[in-house]
Amino acid sequence: MKRRFTDVEAYQHADDEYFYRPLVAGEELFTYVAHVPAGGVMPPDAEEAKLFELSLFMVEGSLQAECGEEEIALSAGDALHIPRGTPFGVANRTQSPATFVLSFSPPPPNINLDSLKQEAIDKGRVVIDAPDVMGRVGDVGFPPNVSTNN
């Protein structure tokens, strides 16, 4: 299934300033683009860490990542492997938003791109319509120079 990034809504991850835009959900993986606004934080979750192995690729901006016991500075172009069982969180200590691609293996159970919006609403999370993402998270430059036409 093809999804156009510029058409995808953003969902608040939890009670935090971390928003994700789901792109791909399959039987063996799940991938989304995450935006962390200036000053935004997503704390590590030890329980969630038990479920997934993660692959992160920084697209723009800078973050401080907490990966297990290690603190890692990430900037555009950096890639990071997060082994299953390793609690992972991020903090944006800059004045600009940060964007990265995150892939999960295996995917969250029963993941369904069509039901994610309703799940976010049911949990009381913020849902941002695709055209309004920059207004909430800051001037996101990813992807650069992309038309909203299909």
N, C-alpha and C positions, 0 to 999 in steps of 0.2 A: 504494500500500500504506500503510495507516494503522499508525503505531507510537505507542504511548503512552509518553511520556518516562519516567514513573515505573516502567515495566517494562523499560527498556533498561539492559543491563549497561554498565559502564565498562571501557575498555581502556587500559592504560599505553601512551603514545605511543612511547617508546623507553626508554633507560636514564636516565629523568628522572622528575620528579614532576609529570607532566602527564597527565591522564586524559581520554579522550573517549568520548562516548556517541553512536554513529551513529544518525541519524534518517532521512535521506533519501539514496537513491542512485539517480540517473537517468543517462540517456545524456549529459546536458550539465552536470550539477552533482552535488555531494556536500555534505551539510550535517551537522554534528554539534554537540553542546553539549560544551564543554570545561570542566573543573574544574582549577584550579591551587590546591593547598592552601597554607596559610601557609608561606612560605619556599620554595615550589616554583619550579622553573626549567625552561624549555624553551629551549635555545640555538638560535640561528638555524642553518639548514641551507641553504647556498648551492646545493647540487645539487637539493634538493627545490624550492627557489624557482624554478628554471628551468621547472618543470612546470606551475605553477598561478598563476592570478589569484585573490586571496582577498578576501572580504568578512567583516569582523568586527563584531559588535555586542555590547557589554558589557552583561550582565544584572545582575550584582551584584559588589561588591568593587572593588578597584583593582589595577592592574598597571603595571609599567614595560615598555613594548614597545620592542624594538630592531627598527627597520624600515629596512633599508639602513644608512646612516650616521647616521640620526636616532634619538634616544631620545625616546619619546613617553609621557607619563603618561595612562593610561586609567582611567576610572571608569564606574560604571553609567550607561547612557544614551548613551555615546559610540559612534560608528561609525567604522570605519577601512577604507579601501580599500588593499590591498596589491597593487601591480602585479606581474605575472609577472616573474620575474627579481630580485625584491627579497627578500633574505634577511630572515626574520622570526622573532623569538623573544620570549619573555615571562619576566618574573621577578615573583613575588609577594613584595614586601618588607613585607607587613603581617602581622598576627596572625590574619587571617580569610581563608577561601577566596575565590577569585574565580571567576566563571562567565561564559562568553561563548559566543555562537553563531558558528561559522565555516563559511563556504560556499566551496567550491572550484569553479572552472571552468577547464578541463574537470575532470571527476572523475578520481581516480586510475584508472589502467588496470585493467580487469577487477574493479572494485569490486563486491562482492557482500555485502549485509548478512548473509546467512546464513553466510558463511564467515569473517567478520572474527574471531569468537571463536577459531576453530581457528588462524587465522594468528597471532593474538596468543600463543596457547599455544605454537605451534611456534617462535616467536621468543623464548620465555622471558619474556614480559611478564606483568605482573600483570593478572588479570581479576577485576573486582569485581562480584558479583551485585548487581542493582538495589537490593534492600533494604539492602545493606551499604555503599553509596557514601558516605553521610554519616560512617560510622564510619572510613572511610579518608581522605577528603579534608577533613572538617570539616563543620560545620553549614551545608549548602547550603540556602538559602532559595528556590531556584528549582525549579519554579514555586511561587509562594506559594499556600497554601490549596488545594492540588489533591488530590482524593481519589484513591486508588489503584484505585478501581472504574472499569471501562470504562463 
